[in-house]
């Protein structure tokens, strides 16, 4: 049904693309999520990346992101029913040019543990002023495996409770983002997410304005990045117009060593 799939060990990766016509964002989002949920079958969703054309633009009545949330939420409700809030994976949603909605996902047989940030309202409980349907994702997801644990940290912006902070100030937003990312890591059982955290780590930074990268990179190198880390900087619009950046992370934490070995 238009979903491209890759198998990697026990993990299933997939991607689906739909062209979005004028005023058709809700229908496109519902269709693409129905397709990827059908492709995943009985496997659990671990992570999703949503790339939305002109995320802050407007269709007939709604901002594109709000219409996307309606369609995605409808498909997830159909699949999970009353358990939907407990089945939501870590996710990122950012804007792209063009007219194609793309959703990339990873699923697997391992049952994940989804996490929230105690300093933020769960996205699926946002008040109505952020749209007719709250966003359907968890702040983080942990998946256990034979090689240890993998932590996915969702795309994380400068939000506390449900309020955006520091409009127009990318450095202040970055500091809040780093605190939020650390709180999600703590919820996963890590001491935080700074340069001392163990494991293989990768980060992706989404920037509304590429010219902000030197200032953001400096802050990351001061309190987050290690030489072995992978970091990408990507230009993308953020789901709220006042937000200038967000960060996502993937951390592979090895199992603790047996002191008797």
PEGI-V870334 format. One record per pair of residues at least 4 apart in sequence whose C-alpha atoms are under 8 Angstrom apart, sorted by the first residue. I is the first residue (numbers start at 1). GAP is how many residues later the second one is. D is the distance in Angstrom with one decimal. If there is no record, write none. Layout:
BEGIN
I/GAP/D, I/GAP/D
END
This chain:
BEGIN
1/34/6.2, 2/14/6.2, 2/15/7.4, 2/33/7.5, 3/11/6.4, 3/12/5.6, 3/13/4.6, 3/14/7.6, 3/32/6.9, 3/33/6.6, 3/36/7.2, 4/10/5.4, 4/11/5.3, 4/12/6.4, 5/7/7.0, 5/8/5.7, 5/9/4.4, 5/10/6.7, 6/6/5.9, 6/7/5.1, 6/8/6.2, 7/4/6.0, 7/5/4.8, 7/6/6.2, 8/4/6.3, 8/5/7.5, 10/98/6.1, 10/99/6.9, 11/95/6.7, 11/96/5.8, 11/97/4.7, 11/98/7.5, 12/28/7.5, 12/94/5.6, 12/95/5.1, 12/96/5.9, 13/91/7.5, 13/92/5.7, 13/93/4.4, 13/94/6.4, 14/22/7.4, 14/90/5.7, 14/91/5.3, 14/92/6.4, 15/21/7.7, 15/87/7.0, 15/88/5.6, 15/89/4.3, 15/90/6.4, 16/16/6.4, 16/19/7.8, 16/20/7.1, 16/86/5.7, 16/87/5.4, 16/88/6.6, 17/15/7.2, 17/83/6.4, 17/84/5.5, 17/85/4.4, 17/86/6.6, 18/10/6.4, 18/14/6.8, 18/82/5.5, 18/83/5.2, 18/84/6.6, 19/9/7.5, 19/80/5.8, 19/81/4.4, 19/82/6.2, 20/4/6.0, 20/5/5.9, 20/8/6.2, 20/79/5.5, 20/80/5.7, 20/81/6.5, 21/4/7.2, 21/78/7.4, 22/37/6.2, 22/38/7.5, 23/36/4.5, 23/37/5.2, 23/38/7.9, 24/4/6.2, 24/35/7.7, 25/4/6.1, 25/34/7.7, 25/39/6.4, 25/42/5.7, 25/43/5.7, 25/46/7.6, 26/4/6.2, 26/41/4.7, 26/42/5.0, 26/43/7.5, 26/44/5.9, 26/45/4.4, 26/46/7.6, 27/4/6.1, 27/44/6.0, 28/4/6.1, 28/40/7.8, 28/43/7.2, 28/73/7.6, 29/4/6.1, 29/39/5.4, 29/40/7.8, 29/41/8.0, 29/42/4.8, 29/43/5.3, 29/72/7.7, 30/4/6.1, 30/38/7.9, 30/40/7.9, 30/41/4.1, 30/42/5.1, 30/43/7.7, 30/44/6.4, 30/45/5.3, 31/4/6.3, 31/40/7.8, 31/44/7.7, 32/4/6.3, 32/71/7.4, 33/4/6.0, 33/39/6.1, 33/42/5.9, 33/43/7.4, 34/4/6.1, 34/41/5.6, 34/42/7.8, 35/4/6.2, 36/4/6.1, 36/69/7.9, 37/4/6.2, 37/42/7.6, 40/4/7.3, 40/5/7.5, 40/67/6.6, 42/67/7.8, 43/64/6.0, 43/65/5.1, 43/66/5.0, 43/67/7.8, 44/63/5.3, 44/64/5.4, 44/65/6.1, 44/66/7.0, 44/67/6.2, 44/68/7.2, 45/42/7.8, 45/43/7.7, 45/44/6.1, 45/60/7.4, 45/61/6.3, 45/62/4.3, 45/63/6.8, 45/67/8.0, 46/43/5.4, 46/44/6.8, 46/59/7.5, 46/60/5.6, 46/61/5.0, 46/62/7.0, 46/66/6.4, 46/95/6.7, 46/97/7.4, 47/42/5.3, 47/43/5.0, 47/44/5.7, 47/58/5.6, 47/59/5.3, 47/60/7.0, 47/94/7.5, 47/105/7.1, 48/41/7.0, 48/42/6.5, 48/43/4.6, 48/44/6.6, 48/55/6.9, 48/56/5.7, 48/57/4.3, 48/58/6.6, 49/42/5.5, 49/43/4.8, 49/44/6.2, 49/54/5.6, 49/55/5.1, 49/56/6.3, 50/41/7.4, 50/42/5.9, 50/43/4.6, 50/44/6.5, 50/51/7.6, 50/52/6.0, 50/53/4.6, 50/54/6.6, 51/42/5.9, 51/43/5.3, 51/44/5.7, 51/45/6.2, 51/50/5.9, 51/51/5.2, 51/52/6.3, 52/13/7.5, 52/41/7.1, 52/42/6.1, 52/43/4.7, 52/44/5.7, 52/48/7.2, 52/49/5.1, 52/50/6.8, 53/42/5.5, 53/43/4.6, 53/44/5.2, 53/45/5.7, 53/46/5.5, 53/47/6.1, 53/48/6.1, 54/10/7.2, 54/41/5.5, 54/42/5.9, 54/43/5.9, 54/44/7.6, 54/183/7.8, 55/8/7.5, 55/9/5.3, 55/10/5.3, 55/39/6.8, 55/40/4.7, 55/41/7.2, 55/182/6.9, 55/183/7.5, 55/184/6.3, 56/7/6.1, 56/8/6.1, 56/9/6.5, 56/39/7.5, 56/181/7.6, 56/182/7.9, 56/183/6.6, 56/184/7.1, 56/185/6.6, 57/6/5.6, 57/7/5.6, 58/4/5.5, 58/5/4.1, 58/6/5.3, 59/4/6.3, 59/5/6.2, 62/4/6.3, 62/5/6.0, 63/4/6.3, 64/4/6.1, 65/4/6.2, 65/174/6.6, 66/4/6.4, 66/64/7.9, 66/65/5.5, 66/66/7.0, 66/67/7.0, 67/4/6.5, 68/4/6.1, 69/4/5.8, 69/64/6.0, 69/65/6.7, 69/66/5.5, 69/67/7.1, 70/4/6.2, 70/62/7.3, 70/63/5.4, 71/4/6.4, 72/4/6.3, 72/64/7.4, 73/4/6.0, 73/60/7.3, 73/62/7.6, 73/63/6.2, 74/4/6.3, 75/4/6.4, 76/4/5.9, 76/5/7.6, 76/8/6.6, 77/4/4.9, 77/5/7.5, 77/7/6.1, 79/5/7.9, 80/4/4.8, 80/7/7.3, 83/4/6.6, 84/4/6.5, 85/39/7.3, 85/51/7.7, 86/28/7.5, 87/27/7.7, 88/26/7.3, 88/48/6.3, 88/49/5.0, 88/50/5.7, 89/25/6.4, 89/48/5.4, 89/49/5.3, 89/51/7.2, 89/52/6.2, 90/24/7.3, 90/47/5.6, 90/48/4.8, 90/49/5.6, 90/50/4.8, 90/51/5.4, 90/62/6.4, 90/63/6.5, 90/64/4.9, 91/46/5.8, 91/47/7.0, 91/48/7.6, 91/49/7.9, 91/62/7.9, 91/63/4.9, 91/64/6.4, 92/62/5.6, 92/63/4.5, 92/156/7.5, 93/62/7.1, 93/145/7.5, 93/146/6.7, 94/112/8.0, 94/142/6.1, 94/143/5.8, 94/144/5.2, 94/145/6.0, 95/141/5.4, 95/142/4.6, 95/143/6.2, 95/144/7.1, 96/140/6.1, 96/141/6.9, 110/33/6.8, 110/34/7.1, 110/35/7.6, 111/32/7.0, 112/29/6.4, 112/30/5.7, 112/31/4.7, 112/32/7.3, 113/28/5.6, 113/29/5.1, 113/30/6.5, 114/24/6.2, 114/25/7.6, 114/26/5.8, 114/27/4.3, 114/28/6.3, 115/23/6.1, 115/24/5.8, 115/25/4.8, 115/26/5.7, 115/27/7.7, 115/69/7.1, 115/72/6.6, 115/73/7.0, 116/4/7.7, 116/6/6.4, 116/22/6.2, 116/23/5.0, 116/24/6.4, 116/68/6.6, 116/71/7.1, 117/4/7.6, 117/5/7.5, 117/22/6.4, 117/63/7.0, 117/66/5.9, 117/67/5.2, 117/70/7.0, 118/65/7.4, 119/41/5.8, 119/42/5.9, 119/61/7.5, 119/64/7.8, 120/39/6.9, 120/40/5.0, 120/41/4.0, 120/42/6.3, 121/4/6.7, 121/5/6.7, 121/39/7.4, 121/40/4.6, 121/41/5.5, 122/4/6.8, 122/16/7.1, 122/17/7.5, 123/11/6.3, 123/12/5.6, 123/13/6.7, 123/14/6.6, 123/15/7.1, 123/16/7.9, 123/39/7.8, 124/10/4.9, 124/11/5.3, 124/12/5.3, 124/13/6.7, 124/14/8.0, 125/9/6.3, 126/4/6.7, 126/8/5.6, 126/9/7.8, 126/36/6.4, 127/4/7.9, 127/7/7.5, 127/35/8.0, 128/4/5.8, 128/5/7.4, 128/6/7.5, 130/4/7.0, 138/16/7.3, 139/14/6.3, 139/15/5.3, 139/16/7.9, 139/17/7.7, 139/45/6.9, 140/11/7.1, 140/12/5.5, 140/13/4.5, 140/14/5.5, 140/44/6.4, 141/10/5.8, 141/11/5.2, 141/12/6.7, 142/7/6.6, 142/8/5.6, 142/9/4.5, 142/10/6.4, 142/46/6.8, 143/6/5.6, 143/7/5.2, 143/8/6.6, 144/4/6.0, 144/5/4.4, 144/6/6.4, 145/4/5.9, 145/5/7.9, 147/107/6.1, 147/108/6.7, 148/104/7.1, 148/105/5.6, 148/106/4.4, 148/107/4.5, 149/103/5.8, 149/104/5.2, 149/105/6.5, 149/106/7.3, 150/100/7.0, 150/101/5.6, 150/102/4.5, 150/103/6.2, 151/34/7.8, 151/37/7.4, 151/98/7.9, 151/99/5.6, 151/100/5.0, 151/101/6.4, 151/102/7.8, 152/96/7.8, 152/97/5.9, 152/98/4.7, 152/99/6.6, 153/28/7.0, 153/31/7.0, 153/32/7.8, 153/95/5.4, 153/96/4.9, 153/97/6.2, 154/93/7.8, 154/94/5.3, 154/95/7.0, 155/91/5.9, 155/92/5.3, 155/93/4.4, 155/94/7.8, 156/21/6.2, 156/24/7.1, 156/25/6.8, 156/90/5.0, 156/91/5.2, 156/92/6.1, 157/16/7.5, 157/19/7.7, 157/20/5.4, 157/86/7.0, 157/88/6.4, 157/89/4.5, 157/90/6.9, 158/6/5.9, 158/7/5.6, 158/8/7.6, 158/15/5.1, 158/16/7.0, 158/18/5.2, 158/19/5.1, 158/22/7.8, 158/85/7.1, 158/88/7.4, 159/4/5.3, 159/5/4.5, 159/6/5.9, 159/17/7.5, 159/18/7.8, 160/4/6.7, 160/5/7.3, 164/78/7.4, 164/79/7.2, 165/8/6.8, 166/4/7.7, 166/6/6.2, 166/7/5.9, 167/6/7.8, 167/75/5.4, 167/76/6.5, 167/77/7.9, 168/74/6.9, 168/75/7.7, 168/76/7.3, 169/4/6.2, 169/75/8.0, 170/4/6.0, 170/42/7.1, 170/46/7.5, 170/74/6.1, 170/75/7.2, 171/4/6.4, 171/44/6.8, 171/45/6.5, 171/48/7.7, 172/4/6.6, 173/4/6.2, 173/70/7.8, 173/71/7.6, 173/72/7.5, 174/4/6.2, 174/42/6.7, 174/45/7.6, 174/71/7.3, 174/72/7.7, 175/4/6.4, 175/44/7.7, 176/4/6.2, 177/4/6.1, 177/69/6.8, 177/70/7.0, 178/4/6.2, 178/46/8.0, 179/4/6.3, 180/4/6.4, 181/4/6.4, 181/12/6.9, 181/66/7.9, 181/67/8.0, 182/4/6.2, 182/10/4.7, 182/11/4.8, 182/12/7.4, 183/4/6.2, 183/9/6.6, 184/4/6.4, 184/8/7.9, 185/4/6.6, 185/5/5.4, 185/6/7.1, 185/7/5.2, 185/8/6.0, 186/4/4.8, 186/5/5.5, 186/6/5.1, 186/7/7.8, 190/7/7.5, 191/6/7.2, 192/5/6.8, 193/4/5.6, 193/31/6.9, 194/29/5.9, 194/30/4.3, 194/31/7.0, 195/28/6.4, 195/29/4.8, 195/30/5.5, 195/31/5.5, 198/55/6.4, 198/56/8.0, 199/52/6.3, 199/53/5.2, 199/54/4.4, 199/55/6.2, 200/28/7.9, 200/29/7.0, 200/51/5.7, 200/52/5.1, 200/53/6.8, 201/28/5.4, 201/29/6.5, 201/48/7.2, 201/49/5.8, 201/50/4.5, 201/51/6.4, 202/27/5.7, 202/28/4.5, 202/29/5.7, 202/47/5.7, 202/48/5.3, 202/49/6.6, 203/26/7.7, 203/27/6.2, 203/28/4.7, 203/29/6.4, 203/44/6.9, 203/45/5.7, 203/46/4.5, 203/47/6.6, 204/27/5.6, 204/28/4.7, 204/29/5.9, 204/30/7.3, 204/43/5.7, 204/44/5.4, 204/45/6.4, 205/26/7.5, 205/27/6.1, 205/28/4.8, 205/29/6.1, 205/40/7.1, 205/41/5.9, 205/42/4.6, 205/43/6.7, 206/27/6.0, 206/28/4.9, 206/29/5.7, 206/30/5.7, 206/31/7.8, 206/32/7.7, 206/39/5.4, 206/40/5.3, 206/41/6.2, 207/5/7.2, 207/6/7.3, 207/26/7.2, 207/27/6.1, 207/28/4.9, 207/29/5.6, 207/30/7.0, 207/31/7.7, 207/37/6.0, 207/38/4.6, 207/39/6.9, 208/27/5.8, 208/28/5.2, 208/29/4.9, 208/30/6.6, 208/35/8.0, 208/36/5.2, 208/37/6.1, 209/4/7.8, 209/26/6.7, 209/27/8.0, 209/35/7.2, 210/24/7.9, 210/25/5.9, 212/4/6.4, 213/4/5.8, 213/20/7.5, 214/4/6.2, 215/4/6.6, 216/4/6.3, 217/4/6.1, 218/4/6.2, 219/4/6.6, 219/5/8.0, 220/4/5.1, 220/5/5.9, 221/4/5.1, 221/5/7.6, 225/4/6.3, 237/4/7.9, 237/7/7.8, 238/5/6.2, 238/6/6.7, 238/7/6.6, 238/8/7.4, 239/4/7.6, 257/4/7.8
END
